[in-house]
Amino acid sequence: MTGSDEDPRVMELRTAVSRLRRELAAHPAEFPDRGIAEEELAALAAMAVSGVPETPRLRRSLLLIAGAIGSVSALAAGLAEVRNAVDLFGEPRRPRR
């Protein structure tokens, strides 16, 4: 880290989401679920700003984004980067019984 006490996972998520948002904005083709992808990327960006996000919510957003833009090959690298950033948060803990 560079003197910041910010969680490096959050920084990675913020960077990945920002990149994919820029790529999506620059992508010329319209597709039916583009709005869903844009909304969920905005939600991920907001979660990254507010601190350590909840893993289940991250995964839900990732699934919606992947479903919305998964067939757009030009966005595959950015989507993979977001997925890798979400994976840094690990599996949610299950309550003990």
Backbone as a ProteinNet text record, in pm:
[ID]
protein_1_A
[PRIMARY]
MTGSDEDPRVMELRTAVSRLRRELAAHPAEFPDRGIAEEELAALAAMAVSGVPETPRLRRSLLLIAGAIGSVSALAAGLAEVRNAVDLFGEPRRPRR
[TERTIARY]
82.9	0	87.3	27.4	102.4	65.5	67.4	36.2	-112.9	-195.1	-339.3	-380.5	-484.2	-533.5	-655.7	-678.4	-790.3	-763.9	-868.2	-860.4	-818.9	-710.4	-665.1	-767.2	-851.8	-956.8	-1056.2	-1089.5	-1183.5	-1121.9	-993.4	-925.9	-926.1	-900.5	-901.8	-1040.3	-1142.9	-1280.4	-1313.5	-1278.2	-1305.8	-1239.2	-1114.3	-1040.7	-1105.5	-1139.3	-1198.7	-1334.9	-1415.7	-1548.7	-1536.9	-1447.2	-1426.9	-1386	-1294.9	-1249.4	-1364.4	-1441.4	-1550.7	-1659.1	-1684.2	-1781.3	-1736.5	-1607.9	-1555.6	-1566.3	-1530.8	-1537.6	-1681.5	-1774.1	-1914.6	-1965.8	-1928.8	-1971.8	-1917.9	-1797.7	-1736.1	-1780.8	-1845.4	-1886.8	-2003.3	-1986.7	-2086.7	-2217.9	-2214.7	-2334.7	-2432.5	-2558.3	-2663.8	-2704.2	-2739.2	-2789.1	-2896.6	-2986.5	-3107.4	-3082.7	-2980.3	-2960.8	-2850.8	-2817.4	-2711.9	-2745.1	-2869	-2912.6	-2892.3	-2918.6	-2898.2	-2750.6	-2664.8	-2520.4	-2475.2	-2524.1	-2486.1	-2532.5	-2655	-2708.4	-2629.1	-2596.8	-2524.4	-2379.1	-2318.8	-2184.3	-2186.1	-2290.3	-2304	-2322.4	-2397.9	-2417.6	-2285.7	-2207	-2076.1	-1984	-1986.8	-1903.3	-1942.9	-2072.6	-2119.6	-2078	-2085	-2042.6	-1894.1	-1815.7	-1670.8	-1634.9	-1716.7	-1690.7	-1726.9	-1828.3	-1880.2	-1806	-1700.1	-1624.9	-1624.8	-1608.1	-1603.5	-1746.1	-1775.2	-1910.8	-1944.2	-2072.4	-2120	-2097.9	-2035.7	-2002.1	-2124.1	-2234.2	-2350.4	-2401.7	-2400.3	-2445.9	-2350.5	-2220.1	-2121.1	-2146.5	-2166.2	-2185.9	-2314.6	-2419.5	-2546.1	-2525.4	-2459	-2433	-2348	-2246.8	-2161.2	-2242.5	-2331.1	-2414.7	-2503.5	-2560.6	-2645.1	-2563.8	-2445.7	-2359.4	-2316.3	-2274.1	-2230.2	-2344.5	-2463.9	-2579.2	-2612.3	-2590.1	-2624.9	-2523.4	-2394.5	-2292.3	-2205.7	-2241.5	-2159.4	-2132.7	-2222.3	-2203	-2130.6	-2094.4	-2023.7	-1874.3	-1812.5	-1672.7	-1576.5	-1609.8	-1522.1	-1512.2	-1607.1	-1608.3	-1562.6	-1520	-1485	-1368.6	-1265.4	-1150.1	-1188.2	-1266.5	-1311.6	-1402.3	-1489.2	-1577	-1494.9	-1393.6	-1307.4	-1234.2	-1193.9	-1125.8	-1220.2	-1345.5	-1443.6	-1466.8	-1478.8	-1499.3	-1382.6	-1261.6	-1143.7	-1144.2	-1186.3	-1192.1	-1298.3	-1412.1	-1517.3	-1467.8	-1395.8	-1343.5	-1247.1	-1185	-1094.4	-1166	-1296.6	-1372.9	-1409.1	-1381.7	-1402.8	-1548.8	-1567.7	-1702.6	-1766	-1896.4	-1963.5	-1965.9	-1957	-1960.4	-2103.3	-2115.6	-2246.8	-2266.1	-2386.6	-2410.2	-2395.8	-2343.5	-2331	-2465.4	-2484.2	-2610.9	-2591.2
-118.3	0	124.6	230.9	356.2	453.7	408.7	496.8	507.8	446.5	449.2	328.4	345	231.1	168.3	202.4	146.2	-0.1	-80.2	-222.1	-237.5	-311.9	-327.2	-398.6	-481.4	-548.2	-446.1	-348.7	-244	-159	-128.5	-50.5	-126.8	-256.1	-339.5	-342.3	-356.2	-356.2	-222.8	-115.3	17.9	35.5	-6.3	6.2	-76.9	-201.7	-291.3	-240	-195.2	-144.4	-18.7	68.3	191.3	160.3	65.9	29.1	-26.9	-119.3	-179.3	-75.7	15.7	122.1	206.3	239.8	317.8	238.2	110	26.2	13.1	-4.2	-17.1	113.9	225.8	355.8	379.6	330.1	350.5	247.2	140.3	34.1	84.7	80.8	142.6	65.3	-63.2	-143.4	-134	-125.5	-134.1	-280.4	-322.1	-456.9	-449.2	-545.5	-535.7	-509.4	-567.8	-557.7	-459	-369.8	-272	-189	-147.7	-68.7	-142.9	-271.3	-353	-353.3	-373	-373.8	-239.3	-130.8	2.5	27	-14.9	3.2	-77.5	-201	-285.5	-240.2	-190.5	-135.2	-11.1	69.6	186.6	142.4	35.5	-16.5	-67.4	-138.8	-186.8	-69.7	32.8	150.2	215.3	225.4	284.4	199.2	67.3	-21.8	-5.8	11.2	24.7	156.8	257.7	387.6	384.3	306.7	308.1	215.1	150.6	62.6	-80	-175.7	-316.1	-364.2	-400.5	-441.1	-582.4	-611.5	-744	-838.8	-951.7	-1047.8	-1098.1	-1134.1	-1180.7	-1075.1	-949.2	-841.5	-823.7	-835.3	-828	-937.3	-1057.8	-1171.9	-1158.1	-1106.1	-1085.9	-986.7	-875.7	-775.5	-834.2	-911.6	-974.3	-1065.2	-1144.7	-1233.1	-1154	-1046.2	-963.5	-899.3	-851.1	-790.1	-894.8	-1009.6	-1116.2	-1159.5	-1169.9	-1205.8	-1099.5	-975.4	-864.6	-844.5	-863.4	-835.5	-955.8	-1071	-1190.1	-1228.7	-1194.5	-1232.8	-1125.6	-1015.6	-907.9	-931.8	-993.6	-1036	-919.3	-802.1	-686	-644.5	-686	-649.4	-763.5	-874.2	-993.4	-970.1	-900.1	-876.7	-790.9	-686.8	-601.4	-675.6	-760.1	-840.8	-938	-999	-1091.4	-1018.8	-895.6	-816.1	-787.4	-755.8	-733.3	-863.1	-972.4	-1102.3	-1134.2	-1113.4	-1139.3	-1050	-926.1	-834.3	-878.6	-925	-975.5	-1100.5	-1185.9	-1308.8	-1281.1	-1165.3	-1130.2	-1124.5	-1106.3	-1096.6	-1233.2	-1339.9	-1474.3	-1511.1	-1627.6	-1680	-1618	-1592.7	-1542.5	-1650.8	-1607.2	-1703.7	-1749.8	-1879	-1935.5	-1938.5	-1908.7	-1913	-2053.9	-2064.6	-2196.9	-2242.1	-2371.6	-2428.3	-2491.6
0	0	0	-36.6	-48.7	62.2	185.8	296.8	325.9	247.8	267.3	349.7	431.2	506.9	440.7	314.3	239.5	205.7	212.9	181	33.8	6.1	-132.6	-221.1	-161.5	-240.3	-292.4	-209	-249.4	-360.1	-345.9	-450.8	-583.1	-577	-698	-760.4	-678.7	-728	-794.1	-728	-782	-918.5	-929.8	-1055.4	-1166.4	-1134.4	-1234.2	-1280.8	-1187.3	-1222.1	-1307.8	-1270.5	-1347	-1491.4	-1505.9	-1640.2	-1723.8	-1666	-1741.8	-1773.5	-1682.9	-1711.7	-1830.8	-1835	-1948.6	-2078.4	-2073.7	-2194	-2242.8	-2149.4	-2186.5	-2247.1	-2188.8	-2241.7	-2382.3	-2409.4	-2540.1	-2643.6	-2598.7	-2691.2	-2777	-2909.7	-2997.8	-3011.5	-2993.4	-3018	-2901.7	-2935.5	-2835.5	-2822.9	-2703.1	-2682.1	-2574.4	-2572.6	-2489.4	-2340.6	-2282.5	-2138.4	-2098.2	-2187.6	-2158.7	-2034.3	-2020.7	-1905.4	-1774.3	-1775.2	-1654.9	-1617.8	-1716	-1690.4	-1634.7	-1692.4	-1646	-1502.5	-1470.9	-1335.8	-1232.9	-1265	-1170.2	-1154.5	-1261.2	-1248.1	-1159.7	-1172.6	-1085.4	-939.9	-919	-783.2	-725.6	-806.9	-760.8	-727.5	-810.4	-784.7	-652.7	-626.3	-500.8	-381.6	-395.3	-286.8	-258	-361.7	-344.2	-277	-295.5	-233.5	-84.9	-50.8	85.8	181.7	136.8	226.2	174.8	265.4	226.5	199.9	75.8	39.3	87.6	89.4	126.4	9.1	37.2	-67.5	-144.2	-78.5	-156.4	-254.2	-214	-302.9	-420.3	-392.8	-501.3	-604.7	-555.1	-645.9	-725.6	-662.4	-734.5	-848.2	-818.9	-922.9	-1034.6	-997.4	-1098.2	-1190.3	-1133.2	-1215.4	-1311.2	-1263.2	-1350	-1461.5	-1427.9	-1529.6	-1632.1	-1584.2	-1675.6	-1767.5	-1712.2	-1794.1	-1897	-1860	-1949	-2060.9	-2032	-2133.4	-2166.6	-2115.5	-2133	-2277.1	-2367.4	-2507.4	-2588.7	-2526.8	-2597.4	-2578	-2676.2	-2661.4	-2639.3	-2689.7	-2672.1	-2525.4	-2443.5	-2302.1	-2211.2	-2270.4	-2192.8	-2097	-2138.9	-2051.7	-1931.8	-1954.8	-1845.2	-1748.9	-1802.6	-1719.1	-1634.5	-1693.7	-1619.1	-1506.3	-1531.7	-1428.9	-1311.5	-1340.9	-1234.4	-1157.9	-1229.1	-1162.7	-1069.6	-1116.7	-1033.1	-908.9	-924.2	-810	-709.4	-759.1	-669.7	-597.5	-667.5	-606.5	-492.1	-489.9	-380.6	-245.9	-247.9	-124.3	-67	-139.8	-88.1	-74.1	-20.5	-0.9	122.5	115.3	234.9	342.9	465.3	576.4	600	623.4	652	803	848.2	992.7	1045.7	1166.7	1230.3	1280.8	1279.6	1329.2	1462.2
[MASK]
+++++++++++++++++++++++++++++++++++++++++++++++++++++++++++++++++++++++++++++++++++++++++++++++++

